[in-house]
Amino acid sequence: MGVFRADISNLEELAVLFDQYRQFYGKGPDLDGCRTFMGKRMANDESVVFAAAANGGSIVGFTQLYCSFCSVEMKELIYLYDLFVAPERRRQGVARALMDAARQFGIDRGAGEMKLETAIDNTPAQSLYESMGWKRDGQFHTYLMELPG
């Protein structure tokens, strides 16, 4: 297995996994929407995607990062927003390899920190994150407001 920075040429395989990822979080299938959304992010250089490929070359997992800033620290902030591994490839080190690539990307850019969120009941992911040195935020609450549109 190898991890690489994906580009628009990988969009078809990534869209399939992105659709599965969204379904994992309770959304209905929408392959065309996934293709469009992820394609725009990549084409407009609005996200960074790392992909993990099996020995046969097919993509089996991905992580999507969004770069932002922390005003208080006056440093770049990397959001590890999406992380998904095909169910048949889980528990084989794919997610860890993707997260290592994301971490190295942040280091190489000189970012001050990385952040991620996961579902409260996603304990397997939480165990992975904590085993890799991620700390649960005990200082801030996350609030959301849905907007019309």
C-alpha positions in Angstrom: 0.0 0.0 0.0 1.2 3.5 -0.8 -0.1 7.0 0.1 0.1 9.9 -2.3 -1.3 13.3 -2.8 -4.3 12.8 -5.0 -5.2 15.1 -7.9 -8.1 15.5 -10.3 -7.0 12.4 -12.3 -8.1 10.4 -9.2 -11.5 11.9 -8.9 -13.6 9.0 -10.1 -12.2 6.6 -7.6 -12.3 9.2 -4.8 -15.9 10.1 -5.5 -17.0 6.5 -5.0 -15.3 6.4 -1.6 -16.5 9.9 -0.7 -20.1 8.7 -1.4 -19.5 5.7 0.9 -18.1 8.1 3.6 -21.2 10.3 3.4 -23.5 7.3 3.7 -21.5 6.2 6.8 -22.7 9.4 8.3 -26.3 8.8 7.3 -26.6 10.7 4.0 -28.2 9.1 1.0 -26.2 8.0 -2.0 -25.2 10.9 -4.4 -22.3 9.9 -6.6 -22.8 12.8 -9.0 -22.9 15.3 -6.1 -19.8 13.7 -4.6 -18.0 13.9 -7.8 -19.0 17.6 -8.3 -18.2 18.6 -4.7 -14.8 17.0 -4.4 -13.9 17.9 -8.0 -14.5 21.6 -7.3 -12.5 21.5 -4.1 -9.6 19.9 -5.9 -9.8 22.0 -9.1 -10.0 25.3 -7.1 -7.2 24.2 -4.8 -9.6 24.5 -1.8 -8.6 21.1 -0.3 -5.7 18.7 -0.2 -6.5 15.0 -0.6 -4.3 12.2 0.2 -5.2 8.7 -1.1 -4.1 5.2 -0.1 -3.7 2.7 -2.9 -3.6 -1.0 -2.6 -0.9 -3.0 -4.2 -3.1 -3.5 -7.3 -3.4 0.3 -7.7 -7.0 0.9 -6.6 -7.7 3.6 -4.1 -8.9 2.1 -0.8 -9.0 5.2 1.5 -8.6 9.0 1.5 -8.3 12.0 3.8 -9.4 15.5 2.8 -7.8 18.5 4.5 -8.8 22.1 4.5 -6.3 24.8 5.3 -7.3 27.8 7.5 -5.8 30.0 10.1 -5.8 30.4 13.9 -6.1 34.1 14.7 -5.1 33.7 18.3 -1.9 31.8 17.5 -1.4 33.6 14.2 -0.5 30.3 12.5 -1.9 28.1 9.8 -4.5 25.5 11.0 -5.1 22.3 9.1 -8.5 20.7 9.4 -8.5 16.9 8.8 -12.1 17.0 7.8 -12.7 13.7 6.0 -11.1 10.3 6.6 -12.5 7.1 5.1 -11.2 3.6 4.5 -13.1 1.0 2.5 -14.7 -1.4 5.0 -12.8 -4.4 3.6 -9.4 -2.6 4.1 -10.0 -1.4 7.7 -7.7 -2.4 10.6 -4.8 -2.8 8.1 -3.0 0.5 8.8 -4.6 2.5 6.0 -6.1 5.2 8.2 -2.9 5.5 10.2 -0.9 5.9 7.0 -3.3 8.6 5.7 -3.1 10.4 9.0 0.7 10.3 9.0 0.7 11.8 5.5 -1.6 14.6 6.7 0.5 15.3 9.7 3.7 15.5 7.6 1.9 17.8 5.2 1.0 20.1 8.2 4.6 20.0 9.4 6.0 20.8 5.9 3.7 23.8 5.7 4.7 25.1 9.1 1.1 24.9 10.4 0.6 25.5 14.1 -1.9 22.7 14.6 -4.3 20.2 13.1 -7.9 19.7 14.2 -10.5 17.0 13.5 -14.0 16.1 14.6 -15.7 12.7 14.7 -19.0 11.4 15.7 -19.4 10.9 19.5 -20.2 7.2 18.9 -17.3 6.5 16.5 -15.1 4.9 19.2 -12.9 2.9 16.8 -11.8 6.2 15.2 -11.3 7.9 18.6 -9.1 5.0 19.7 -7.0 5.4 16.6 -6.7 9.2 17.0 -5.7 8.9 20.7 -3.1 6.2 19.9 -1.5 8.6 17.5 -1.2 11.4 20.0 -4.3 13.5 19.2 -5.9 15.1 22.3 -9.6 15.5 22.9 -10.4 19.2 23.3 -11.6 19.9 26.8 -11.5 23.7 26.5 -14.0 24.5 23.7 -17.5 23.4 22.8 -18.5 23.1 19.1 -21.7 24.9 18.0 -23.4 24.6 14.7 -26.1 26.6 13.0 -27.8 25.4 9.8 -28.4 28.1 7.2 -31.1 28.2 4.6 -30.1 27.3 1.2 
